[in-house]
Amino acid sequence: MENRQDTSSFKAISKAIRQKRKQKRKTKQRQLIVVLVFVVVINLLMYGLYKLDQSSLFRISKIIVNHNELYEDDVILDTLNLHAGKRTWLVHPILYKNKTHDLAGIESLTLRKKGRLLFVDVEEFKVLGFKANHFLIDGGSLIQITDFNRHLQKHVPEIIGFDDEELLERLSESLMKLKPEILMLIASLNQFTTTYDQAQVWMLLNDKKQVFSDFRAVELFNNYPLFVDQISPENDCIYLDYTSSSARSSPCQ
């Protein structure tokens, strides 16, 4: 009787062990299948994203540059490293905010996306005059004159003298206070030396009159249209006085 009971117990234990092993194999198989399915899904997803990235669906199709007069489109885009075909999600205004340091004439720019179109709106510094083959802009910087921007010369005076960097900066500060339509009345700006000031401003106007001023009084020239008709024809020299905020005229010597 004891042998039969021992045999029966042994068989039950063996069966339980086999079932447990079988269950473990099934569990491992299920885990393996889950892992394989996960790997396949991830690979398919990555492949799909790769193909989508390679397509033109999410890439810039065309870039339009607006309001630029100092630099050509290609010069601006090359500096920014922007080109058609670039991924749209890589073009963010924050990333390009400080990338115009090599283009001294640009004060700021704005990037706008509309679908696959990218608009680059440029705000340039004011052009105040030209000196030799350079434009003088706000802040005293000089920008190379090119075939693209040469047309701006007809709107600003020629600058003669003021070779010192500090004097050129002071001149630009004075000219910034002039209205654009007033600036166009000036044919040339010359450095004029007196016994008390080495950097007086001598303006030759398009109407052949001459204006003498220091840096501070240049702003008074904005009033020229208001008093020019009151000047006697023979008084072709005008002197601006900052202290009294007035102008006087006399025949040129």
Secondary structure, DSSP 8 states (H G I E B T S, - for coil): -HHHHHHHHHHHHHHHHHHHHHHHHHHHHHHHHHHHHHHHHHHHHHHHHHHHHHSSTTB--EEEEES-SSS-HHHHHHHHT--TT-BGGG--HHHHTTTTTT-TTEEEEEEEEETTEEEEEEEE--EEEEETTEEEETTS-EEE--TTTGGGGGGS-EEES--SHHHHHHHHHHHTTS-HHHHTTEEEEEEE--SS-TTEEEEEETTS-EEEE-TGGGGGGGGHHHHGGGS-TT--EEEEETTTTEEEEE---
